[in-house]
Amino acid sequence: MRLRDLPSVDEVLRDERLVGLPRGLAVDATRRVLELARTAIRDGAAPGPIVEAVLDELESSRRPSLRRVLNATGVLVHTNLGRAPLADEALARVVEVGSGYSNLEYDLERGERGSRQDHLAPLLRRLTGAEAALVVNNNAAAVLLALAALGEGREVVVSRGELIEIGDGFRIPDVLARSGARLVEVGTTNRTRATDYERAIGPETALLLRVHQSNFRVVGFSERPRLDELAEVARAHDLPLVDDLGSGSLGGVGDEPTPAESLRAGADLVCFSGDKLLGGPQAGIVVGRADLVQQLRRHPLQRALRADKLTLAALEGTLGLAFDPTTRDQAPVLRMLHEPLEVILARAERLAERVGGEVEETVARVGGGALPLAELPSAACAVEESLAQRLRTGNPPVVALVRDGRTLLDCRTLTDAEAEEVAAAVVAARA
Ligand SMILES: *Cc1c(COP(=O)(O)O)cnc(C)c1O
């Protein structure tokens, strides 16, 4: 085909398959397709059928950018893949609350203005034993708000071993600086004692901050005070102790401290994330002393950092599961975490049978900066390396790891139904 044989935009649009489509979109898509066809001809290639290409182009331009993805990486709380999939109970609450009006900030008893913070507080109090609770947009916001409300213009004492970066540049010293508080570092990277905090306390001290090391561990010659020892120091100086727990498992996940334990050990405020080991929506939860939570609620930043109604609805649904011991592990992240290896192996075997792959034992990870050393025994179906890219760009996209020249489809992060979809995606990618 020569350049001058290409149809004009108008000629293409007269094709009956394109008549009746939104004109502006069709014109744009046709221009793009003709441009690609011209490039192809100049490169000595055949441009292929134009109208079909325009229809494909239209379909992909209508496809949403934010899409559901099948996670075959074996990383449970995958930060790049949206962290925690929501439980059905959480999704049902989102649909219910989002599809109409709600009492988000309305007190139905009194017929007057209420607070969005009042909906989840009773549940969080019962789950953690705290006096009061507050929910904001994410845990980074929770820490920022706590530091701003309690430490602005004054000093916050932190161990050098806890000046961590969580990922994507969230660094404790930077957050501290943004809150308006001044950082006072104590101890060393590997060893900090209660007396180091004690010595750093002065007239400008606003609070002691403890940060869970989350995504790394210091092993060997290391020491840090127990939380109750730190709480004793804080109490002796009448200072609040704020514990940034990060993951905030409500119970039974490795050696992760729970918010309840942290409060019992003497922390005055505990901050944790809604979408790590809780397995809910992105959210930051603060629980603790009523007078301190009240200070956070009244701070102007609270208005900017507060959670949206859809988040609150999803979190309420998730917390409802956590509250009942028989449903506690039903949030997808927790279900995947506790699933026995035999079940995962059987899933990998079914997948391998469907696609002619090989079963391989693998190690899954918690991810999301939680339990960095935990190795979860898992199983994958191994297929050709060349499929990885086509699986990623397929519909639905499948994200997997490539190792030693093969694509590993880890089955700990897939449900049975998702494994079926992965099988179909492999067949389509090979075609
Ligand atoms: C993950 C984490 C944060 C940030 O939480 P987000 O929910 O990602 O905003 C803060 N502190 C610690 C210790 C964490 O592990």
The ligand as a Gaussian input file, in Angstrom:
#p B3LYP/6-31G(d) Opt

LIG

0 1
 C        2.879000       2.137000      56.603000
 C        3.310000       2.976000      57.719000
 C        2.969000       4.340000      57.760000
 C        2.194000       4.997000      56.670000
 O        0.916000       4.433000      56.600000
 P        0.010000       4.673000      55.289000
 O       -1.267000       3.980000      55.625000
 O        0.769000       4.049000      54.177000
 O       -0.146000       6.124000      55.122000
 C        3.405000       5.078000      58.838000
 N        4.137000       4.518000      59.829000
 C        4.472000       3.219000      59.817000
 C        5.288000       2.670000      60.940000
 C        4.072000       2.395000      58.762000
 O        4.412000       1.098000      58.744000

